[in-house]
Amino acid sequence: MSILEAHNVRVVGSGDQFVVLGHGFGTDQSLWKHLVPHLVKNYQVVLFDLIGSGTTDPENFHFQRYSTLHGYADDLLAILEELEIETCIYVGHSVSGMVGCLASLERPEAFSKLILVAASPRYLNDSCYFGGFEQEDLNQLFEAIQSNFKAWVTGFAPLAVGADIESPVVQEFARTLFNIRPDIALSVVKTIFQSDVREVLPRVRVPCHVLQSTKDLAVPVVVAHYLERSLGGETYVEIFPTEGHLPQLSSPEIVIPIIVRHISAPTGKYVGS
């Protein structure tokens, strides 16, 4: 199986520039369904699924390879190489934001800008950093996934989205979560929530646009400002008045125009509203 087949890669649209969209944990490329129609007239849009997501073959998930975020960054670079993309605008949601940062360290010329949506370099608090979680919180999270995956998904989906269980967006997120094999879900969650890539941020020289909801279960607003201080290149932050970790699904009328504005803005220009 080729890497493009393994990741269910699709390229849609037309134009001279490529926009590559990376989704977060528990979702797949359908996360971007509200954004893609706004891009296809002017860009070639690359959609793919992270290995381990429910749309991919679980046999392609190698626990050691994906025990760090570098495995995902290597996949991203391999997709760009296979498609012969020399440079792109990369939009990374959640963990895929940091995946893009890591990939840019290996091939900075491949990225004209990084747009980081609800991204965090570390989820665990320490003495000089607030990521939002204590280790005991994470231990309870891991235990819940391991002991009763179905119950965990049912409880986690509305908290992550910031809406009632009856919400169509919550039900959609629960559906994509349920598609993941439980042992893979546990492994990926551990990798993400125990990750710490803060030390590499000053070496990320590609222009970065940090986009963040005001209320997000997984990523406090202070993390966006930490990224602003820590990233090594030009960095712009925009906080929007939405709730939840998947605002491009739960509040598309607010978030999609903001993402499009940041994609289309000339590199190096402030694009605040």
KOLTI-912760 format. One record per residue (C-alpha): residue number from 1; x, y, z. Coordinates in Angstrom, 1 decimal. Layout:
BEGIN
{NUM,{X,Y,Z}}
...
***
This chain:
BEGIN
{1,{0.0,0.0,0.0}}
{2,{1.4,3.4,-1.0}}
{3,{1.6,6.2,1.6}}
{4,{-1.1,8.1,-0.2}}
{5,{-3.5,5.1,0.0}}
{6,{-2.6,4.5,3.6}}
{7,{-3.5,8.0,4.5}}
{8,{-6.6,8.3,2.2}}
{9,{-5.0,11.3,0.6}}
{10,{-7.2,13.5,-1.6}}
{11,{-6.3,16.5,-3.6}}
{12,{-9.2,18.8,-4.6}}
{13,{-9.5,22.3,-6.1}}
{14,{-7.3,24.3,-8.4}}
{15,{-4.7,27.0,-8.2}}
{16,{-0.9,27.5,-7.9}}
{17,{-0.7,27.2,-4.1}}
{18,{-1.3,24.1,-2.0}}
{19,{-3.1,24.1,1.3}}
{20,{-2.6,21.0,3.4}}
{21,{-5.1,20.3,6.2}}
{22,{-4.1,18.1,9.2}}
{23,{-6.8,17.0,11.6}}
{24,{-6.6,16.3,15.4}}
{25,{-7.2,13.2,17.5}}
{26,{-10.5,11.5,17.3}}
{27,{-11.4,13.0,13.9}}
{28,{-10.5,12.5,10.3}}
{29,{-10.3,14.7,7.2}}
{30,{-14.1,15.2,7.4}}
{31,{-13.2,17.8,10.2}}
{32,{-12.6,20.2,7.4}}
{33,{-15.9,19.8,5.5}}
{34,{-17.0,23.4,6.1}}
{35,{-13.6,24.9,5.1}}
{36,{-12.8,23.0,1.9}}
{37,{-15.6,24.6,-0.2}}
{38,{-14.1,28.1,0.6}}
{39,{-10.7,27.0,-0.7}}
{40,{-11.2,24.9,-3.8}}
{41,{-11.5,27.9,-6.3}}
{42,{-8.1,29.3,-5.4}}
{43,{-6.1,26.5,-3.9}}
{44,{-5.2,22.9,-4.4}}
{45,{-6.3,21.4,-1.1}}
{46,{-4.6,18.3,0.3}}
{47,{-6.7,16.2,2.8}}
{48,{-5.4,13.2,4.6}}
{49,{-6.1,11.0,7.6}}
{50,{-3.6,10.4,10.4}}
{51,{-2.6,6.7,10.7}}
{52,{-4.6,5.3,13.6}}
{53,{-7.8,7.3,12.8}}
{54,{-10.8,5.2,12.2}}
{55,{-10.7,5.6,8.5}}
{56,{-7.3,4.1,8.2}}
{57,{-6.2,0.4,8.4}}
{58,{-5.2,-0.3,12.0}}
{59,{-2.6,-2.7,10.7}}
{60,{-0.6,0.3,9.5}}
{61,{-0.5,1.7,13.1}}
{62,{2.9,0.8,14.6}}
{63,{2.9,1.6,18.3}}
{64,{6.6,2.4,18.5}}
{65,{6.6,4.7,15.5}}
{66,{3.7,6.7,16.8}}
{67,{4.9,6.8,20.4}}
{68,{6.2,10.3,19.7}}
{69,{4.8,13.1,17.5}}
{70,{7.9,12.7,15.2}}
{71,{6.2,9.6,13.5}}
{72,{3.4,11.8,12.4}}
{73,{5.7,14.6,11.2}}
{74,{7.6,12.1,9.1}}
{75,{4.3,10.9,7.6}}
{76,{3.4,14.5,6.7}}
{77,{6.8,15.1,5.0}}
{78,{6.5,11.8,3.1}}
{79,{3.0,12.8,1.8}}
{80,{4.4,16.2,0.6}}
{81,{7.3,14.4,-1.1}}
{82,{5.1,11.8,-2.8}}
{83,{2.8,14.6,-4.1}}
{84,{5.9,16.6,-5.2}}
{85,{4.8,19.6,-3.2}}
{86,{7.7,22.0,-2.8}}
{87,{5.9,24.4,-0.5}}
{88,{2.5,24.7,1.1}}
{89,{0.3,26.5,3.6}}
{90,{-0.3,24.1,6.4}}
{91,{-3.3,24.2,8.7}}
{92,{-3.0,21.9,11.7}}
{93,{-5.7,21.3,14.2}}
{94,{-4.8,20.2,17.8}}
{95,{-2.0,17.7,17.7}}
{96,{-1.5,18.2,14.0}}
{97,{-0.4,21.8,14.8}}
{98,{2.6,20.6,16.7}}
{99,{3.2,17.9,14.0}}
{100,{3.5,20.7,11.5}}
{101,{5.9,22.6,13.7}}
{102,{8.1,19.5,14.0}}
{103,{7.9,18.8,10.2}}
{104,{9.0,22.4,9.6}}
{105,{12.2,21.8,11.5}}
{106,{13.2,19.1,9.0}}
{107,{12.0,21.0,5.9}}
{108,{11.3,24.6,6.6}}
{109,{11.2,25.4,2.9}}
{110,{8.2,23.1,2.5}}
{111,{6.0,25.5,4.5}}
{112,{5.3,29.1,3.6}}
{113,{3.2,29.4,6.8}}
{114,{1.7,27.3,9.6}}
{115,{-1.8,27.9,10.9}}
{116,{-2.2,26.3,14.2}}
{117,{-5.8,25.8,15.4}}
{118,{-6.3,24.8,19.1}}
{119,{-2.7,23.6,19.2}}
{120,{-0.6,23.0,22.4}}
{121,{3.0,22.1,22.9}}
{122,{2.3,20.6,26.3}}
{123,{-0.9,19.7,28.1}}
{124,{0.6,19.0,31.5}}
{125,{1.1,21.7,34.0}}
{126,{4.5,22.3,35.6}}
{127,{6.0,25.0,37.9}}
{128,{6.4,27.6,35.2}}
{129,{3.8,26.5,32.7}}
{130,{0.0,26.1,32.6}}
{131,{-1.1,23.5,30.1}}
{132,{-4.5,22.7,31.7}}
{133,{-3.9,19.3,33.3}}
{134,{-2.3,17.7,36.3}}
{135,{-0.8,14.2,35.9}}
{136,{-3.6,12.7,38.0}}
{137,{-6.1,14.2,35.6}}
{138,{-4.3,12.4,32.7}}
{139,{-4.0,9.1,34.7}}
{140,{-7.8,9.1,35.2}}
{141,{-8.3,9.9,31.5}}
{142,{-6.1,6.9,30.5}}
{143,{-7.9,4.6,33.0}}
{144,{-11.3,5.6,31.7}}
{145,{-10.3,4.8,28.1}}
{146,{-8.9,1.5,29.1}}
{147,{-11.7,0.4,31.4}}
{148,{-14.7,1.4,29.2}}
{149,{-14.0,3.0,25.9}}
{150,{-17.7,3.4,25.0}}
{151,{-18.5,5.1,28.2}}
{152,{-15.5,7.4,27.9}}
{153,{-16.4,8.4,24.3}}
{154,{-20.0,9.2,25.4}}
{155,{-18.8,11.4,28.2}}
{156,{-15.8,13.0,26.4}}
{157,{-17.4,14.0,23.2}}
{158,{-19.8,16.7,24.6}}
{159,{-17.0,18.0,26.9}}
{160,{-14.6,18.4,24.0}}
{161,{-17.1,20.0,21.7}}
{162,{-18.6,22.1,24.4}}
{163,{-22.2,21.2,23.6}}
{164,{-25.0,18.9,24.7}}
{165,{-24.9,15.2,23.9}}
{166,{-27.8,15.7,21.5}}
{167,{-25.8,18.2,19.4}}
{168,{-25.2,16.9,15.8}}
{169,{-21.5,18.0,16.2}}
{170,{-21.1,16.0,19.4}}
{171,{-22.7,13.0,17.7}}
{172,{-20.4,13.4,14.7}}
{173,{-17.3,13.6,17.0}}
{174,{-18.5,10.5,18.9}}
{175,{-18.9,8.7,15.6}}
{176,{-15.3,9.3,14.5}}
{177,{-14.0,8.5,18.0}}
{178,{-15.9,5.2,18.0}}
{179,{-14.3,4.3,14.7}}
{180,{-10.9,4.1,16.3}}
{181,{-9.7,0.8,17.7}}
{182,{-9.7,1.3,21.5}}
{183,{-6.1,0.1,22.1}}
{184,{-4.9,2.5,19.4}}
{185,{-7.0,5.3,20.9}}
{186,{-5.3,4.8,24.3}}
{187,{-1.8,4.8,22.8}}
{188,{-2.4,7.9,20.8}}
{189,{-4.0,9.8,23.7}}
{190,{-1.0,8.9,25.9}}
{191,{1.4,10.1,23.2}}
{192,{-0.4,13.4,22.7}}
{193,{-1.1,14.3,26.4}}
{194,{2.3,13.3,27.6}}
{195,{4.1,15.1,24.8}}
{196,{6.3,18.2,25.4}}
{197,{7.7,20.0,22.4}}
{198,{8.3,23.3,24.1}}
{199,{12.0,23.2,23.6}}
{200,{11.8,23.1,19.8}}
{201,{9.5,26.1,19.5}}
{202,{12.2,28.7,19.2}}
{203,{13.6,26.8,16.3}}
{204,{10.4,27.0,14.3}}
{205,{11.2,29.9,12.0}}
{206,{8.2,29.5,9.6}}
{207,{5.6,32.2,10.1}}
{208,{2.9,30.9,12.4}}
{209,{-0.8,31.9,12.9}}
{210,{-2.2,30.7,16.2}}
{211,{-6.0,30.5,16.3}}
{212,{-7.8,29.6,19.6}}
{213,{-11.3,29.4,21.1}}
{214,{-11.9,31.4,24.3}}
{215,{-13.1,28.3,26.0}}
{216,{-11.5,25.0,25.2}}
{217,{-11.4,21.9,27.4}}
{218,{-8.0,20.8,26.1}}
{219,{-6.2,24.1,25.4}}
{220,{-6.4,27.1,27.7}}
{221,{-6.1,30.5,26.1}}
{222,{-2.8,31.2,27.9}}
{223,{-1.3,28.4,25.8}}
{224,{-1.9,30.5,22.6}}
{225,{0.0,33.4,24.2}}
{226,{2.8,31.0,25.3}}
{227,{3.1,30.0,21.6}}
{228,{3.2,33.7,20.7}}
{229,{6.2,34.3,23.0}}
{230,{8.0,31.1,22.2}}
{231,{7.8,30.4,18.5}}
{232,{11.0,31.6,16.7}}
{233,{9.5,33.3,13.6}}
{234,{6.8,35.8,12.9}}
{235,{3.7,34.8,15.0}}
{236,{0.2,36.1,15.0}}
{237,{-2.5,35.1,17.5}}
{238,{-6.2,35.4,17.1}}
{239,{-8.6,34.4,19.9}}
{240,{-12.2,34.0,18.8}}
{241,{-15.4,33.9,20.9}}
{242,{-16.3,30.2,20.6}}
{243,{-16.4,27.2,22.9}}
{244,{-14.9,23.8,22.3}}
{245,{-11.9,22.1,20.9}}
{246,{-13.4,21.6,17.4}}
{247,{-14.6,25.1,16.6}}
{248,{-14.4,24.6,12.8}}
{249,{-17.3,22.1,13.3}}
{250,{-19.2,23.6,16.2}}
{251,{-19.0,27.3,15.2}}
{252,{-18.1,27.3,11.4}}
{253,{-19.9,30.6,10.8}}
{254,{-17.3,32.3,13.1}}
{255,{-14.2,30.2,12.5}}
{256,{-14.2,29.3,8.8}}
{257,{-13.9,33.0,7.7}}
{258,{-11.1,33.5,10.1}}
{259,{-9.1,30.5,8.9}}
{260,{-9.7,31.6,5.3}}
{261,{-8.4,35.1,6.1}}
{262,{-5.3,33.7,7.6}}
{263,{-4.7,31.4,4.7}}
{264,{-5.1,34.1,2.1}}
{265,{-3.1,36.8,4.0}}
{266,{0.3,37.7,2.5}}
{267,{3.0,36.1,4.5}}
{268,{4.4,38.5,7.1}}
{269,{1.3,40.6,7.3}}
{270,{-0.9,41.0,10.3}}
{271,{-4.4,39.8,9.5}}
{272,{-6.4,40.7,12.6}}
{273,{-10.0,41.7,12.1}}
***
